Amino acid sequence: MKAIRIHKTGGQDVLKFETLETPICQADQVVVNIKSASVNYSDVLIRKGDYPYMPTFPAILGNEAAGIITKVGSAIKHLKVGQRVIAFGGPAYATEAVVKASSIIPIPDAVAFDEAAALPIIYLTAYHMLHSVRRVTAGETVLVHAAAGGVGTALIQLAKIANITLIGLTSKDAKAAVIKEMGYQHVINYKTEDVVARVNEITKDKGVDLIIDCIGGPRFDANFKMLATLGHIIWYGIVAGPPSTDFKVALGSKPHKCHSVSMFHLYGILNNPALMMASFKTLIGYLLSGQIKPVIHARLPLSEAGKAHAILENHENIGKVILKP
Ligand SMILES: NC(=O)c1ccc[n+]([C@@H]2O[C@H](COP(=O)([O-])OP(=O)(O)OC[C@H]3O[C@@H](n4cnc5c(N)ncnc54)[C@H](OP(=O)(O)O)[C@@H]3O)[C@@H](O)[C@H]2O)c1
């Protein structure tokens, strides 16, 4: 088999395209012939050594892929050779993966491999932030940082289903035009516009009901100036580092606003298999009915994983980058 492995952290040059022996399939595992592997910003963070959950090296990168089962371990009765599946949890940047049966999600024939590979991380994250962490209701307004990214584009379609209004932030006017066309009701360029003033203008000084923030860093504080009474912030990423916010001050200085903040990590859902499988069923149903469709920015050969990382690191993508083994 071929795979992209890293032996140490570093730049895009540490991504090595290697020929490896296919690992032996244990009784509780299956072998998947990978047709599409999805690239996530967390892969970039792992490659750079900046992720809180680092693998043991050498490691094959990637956490989500889709393909066809070619071998089934002796203890598995519910999966079969030839079945089309999502392999969730990695490894993904490879032509083949040996995966625990508990990480396999069968997909219907009508779902394309690229869309299946792109589904798990961004849609489970977007879905559970809207419906498990917060439980949004129709008519609410949600402010989304990194609105043109993978999660931001997944939110567009889930927001339409939930009947909520989205305000998105991006750094590029070209991206702003595209995501507005896709469904963001309002888009603000955070590099050239005064975000707080614009959000308060859009919401007529009421503020937004929910802020979805994967950026963190020094700009996190401004979230508290754009929140409605009882408004909530979900912090789920460290694109600009951990928030520099003093939460005691941010929450305590306006107690009458009843603001709240929570942290979201998808591992919280993965550690609850019943909840994860129920939401997969919902999301695959949405895919089949055409209510959601992952936005694919680029498809690249597996050997060009470095280029895929560069696209994410240069913030060029609108939606997902897919590797084709
Ligand atoms: N907690 C979880 O379970 C979980 C799950 C999924 C993803 N995440 C994290 O969430 C983040 C977004 O994921 P994604 O798949 O949507 O990533 P993505 O597609 O790579 O999008 C990230 C976008 O963030 C924007 N950005 C980058 N640096 C920024 C900065 N300093 N300030 C403001 N915006 C900046 C850029 O868009 P513009 O140029 O348009 O601003 C960039 O394209 C990643 O950090 C990822 O690791 C966390």
Ligand as a Chemical Component Dictionary entry (heavy atoms), coordinates in Angstrom:
data_LIG
# 
_chem_comp.id                   LIG 
_chem_comp.type                 NON-POLYMER 
_chem_comp.pdbx_formal_charge   0 
_chem_comp.three_letter_code    LIG 
# 
loop_
_chem_comp_atom.comp_id 
_chem_comp_atom.atom_id 
_chem_comp_atom.alt_atom_id 
_chem_comp_atom.type_symbol 
_chem_comp_atom.charge 
_chem_comp_atom.model_Cartn_x 
_chem_comp_atom.model_Cartn_y 
_chem_comp_atom.model_Cartn_z 
_chem_comp_atom.pdbx_ordinal 
LIG N1  N1  N 0  -13.151 21.129 18.185 1  
LIG C1  C1  C 0  -13.418 20.291 17.210 2  
LIG O1  O1  O 0  -13.900 19.182 17.420 3  
LIG C2  C2  C 0  -13.138 20.725 15.815 4  
LIG C3  C3  C 0  -13.756 20.062 14.752 5  
LIG C4  C4  C 0  -13.526 20.518 13.446 6  
LIG C5  C5  C 0  -12.645 21.588 13.247 7  
LIG N2  N2  N 1  -12.043 22.157 14.322 8  
LIG C6  C6  C 0  -11.116 23.289 14.135 9  
LIG O2  O2  O 0  -11.867 24.345 13.609 10 
LIG C7  C7  C 0  -11.086 25.115 12.734 11 
LIG C8  C8  C 0  -11.826 25.308 11.449 12 
LIG O3  O3  O 0  -11.947 24.065 10.791 13 
LIG P1  P1  P 0  -12.225 24.065 9.245  14 
LIG O4  O4  O 0  -12.243 22.660 8.795  15 
LIG O5  O5  O -1 -13.382 24.934 8.951  16 
LIG O6  O6  O 0  -10.851 24.777 8.768  17 
LIG P2  P2  P 0  -10.451 25.431 7.400  18 
LIG O7  O7  O 0  -11.312 24.944 6.301  19 
LIG O8  O8  O 0  -8.980  25.242 7.304  20 
LIG O9  O9  O 0  -10.779 27.001 7.601  21 
LIG C9  C9  C 0  -10.060 27.793 8.479  22 
LIG C10 C10 C 0  -10.222 29.256 8.076  23 
LIG O10 O10 O 0  -9.993  30.066 9.226  24 
LIG C11 C11 C 0  -9.696  31.377 8.776  25 
LIG N3  N3  N 0  -8.558  31.870 9.561  26 
LIG C12 C12 C 0  -7.316  31.382 9.575  27 
LIG N4  N4  N 0  -6.526  32.089 10.408 28 
LIG C13 C13 C 0  -7.308  33.018 10.940 29 
LIG C14 C14 C 0  -7.081  34.045 11.890 30 
LIG N5  N5  N 0  -5.886  34.243 12.463 31 
LIG N6  N6  N 0  -8.123  34.819 12.231 32 
LIG C15 C15 C 0  -9.337  34.609 11.677 33 
LIG N7  N7  N 0  -9.601  33.659 10.762 34 
LIG C16 C16 C 0  -8.602  32.872 10.395 35 
LIG C17 C17 C 0  -9.344  31.289 7.295  36 
LIG O11 O11 O 0  -10.435 31.754 6.532  37 
LIG P3  P3  P 0  -10.572 33.294 6.006  38 
LIG O12 O12 O 0  -9.341  33.633 5.282  39 
LIG O13 O13 O 0  -11.782 33.193 5.161  40 
LIG O14 O14 O 0  -10.772 34.110 7.220  41 
LIG C18 C18 C 0  -9.204  29.787 7.094  42 
LIG O15 O15 O 0  -9.458  29.417 5.758  43 
LIG C19 C19 C 0  -9.741  24.377 12.612 44 
LIG O16 O16 O 0  -8.821  25.002 13.461 45 
LIG C20 C20 C 0  -10.038 22.994 13.111 46 
LIG O17 O17 O 0  -8.908  22.364 13.678 47 
LIG C21 C21 C 0  -12.281 21.769 15.588 48 
# 
loop_
_chem_comp_bond.comp_id 
_chem_comp_bond.atom_id_1 
_chem_comp_bond.atom_id_2 
_chem_comp_bond.value_order 
_chem_comp_bond.pdbx_ordinal 
LIG N1  C1  SING 1  
LIG C1  O1  DOUB 2  
LIG C1  C2  SING 3  
LIG C2  C3  SING 4  
LIG C2  C21 DOUB 5  
LIG C3  C4  DOUB 6  
LIG C4  C5  SING 7  
LIG C5  N2  DOUB 8  
LIG N2  C6  SING 9  
LIG N2  C21 SING 10 
LIG C6  O2  SING 11 
LIG C6  C20 SING 12 
LIG O2  C7  SING 13 
LIG C7  C8  SING 14 
LIG C7  C19 SING 15 
LIG C8  O3  SING 16 
LIG O3  P1  SING 17 
LIG P1  O4  DOUB 18 
LIG P1  O5  SING 19 
LIG P1  O6  SING 20 
LIG O6  P2  SING 21 
LIG P2  O7  DOUB 22 
LIG P2  O8  SING 23 
LIG P2  O9  SING 24 
LIG O9  C9  SING 25 
LIG C9  C10 SING 26 
LIG C10 O10 SING 27 
LIG C10 C18 SING 28 
LIG O10 C11 SING 29 
LIG C11 N3  SING 30 
LIG C11 C17 SING 31 
LIG N3  C12 SING 32 
LIG N3  C16 SING 33 
LIG C12 N4  DOUB 34 
LIG N4  C13 SING 35 
LIG C13 C14 SING 36 
LIG C13 C16 DOUB 37 
LIG C14 N5  SING 38 
LIG C14 N6  DOUB 39 
LIG N6  C15 SING 40 
LIG C15 N7  DOUB 41 
LIG N7  C16 SING 42 
LIG C17 O11 SING 43 
LIG C17 C18 SING 44 
LIG O11 P3  SING 45 
LIG P3  O12 DOUB 46 
LIG P3  O13 SING 47 
LIG P3  O14 SING 48 
LIG C18 O15 SING 49 
LIG C19 O16 SING 50 
LIG C19 C20 SING 51 
LIG C20 O17 SING 52 
# 
